[in-house]
Amino acid sequence: MFNGFSHVMLWVNDFDRALQWYMETLGCELLFSASPHYASLRLEQAGVNLALHPTNAEGKDVGFGPMPYFKTANIEETLKALESRGIKVGKIQQEGPTKFASFWDSEGNALGVQQV
C-alpha cells in the first residue's frame, strides 16, 4: 500500500514569515514555492521534506497539527544551538532511555527533537 514517507505538512498563519523562518533559521532548502498557497522544503541533514500551507481564516490548524520529531545525538547541544538562533525551546523530558524536547516555529507549531 505505502512505499515510503512523503513529507510533514505544517499549517501556518503567515506564509512568507514561516517560509523565511524554515529556510533561514532551520536551514531548509526550498524545493518549490507557489506563494502564498504552498511551499515544499527539504531539511537534508534530517532527511525529511516539510510542506507549508496557510490555514483557512486563522483556523485552529496552527499549533494543533502533526508534530515532526528530528533525531539528534546530543539533545543538550541541539537545544543550545536552537536557543542561540532565538528559537523558543522546552525542557528536556525523559521516558525510559528516551530524551526529548519541543521547540516552536514562527507560527507556534510545536516541533520535537529526540536524542537517539
Secondary structure by P-SEA (a helix, b strand, c coil): ccccccbbbbbbccaaaaaaaaaccccccccccccccbbbbbcccccbbbbbbbcccccccccccbbbbbbbccaaaaaaaaaaabbbbbcccccccccccccccccccccccccc
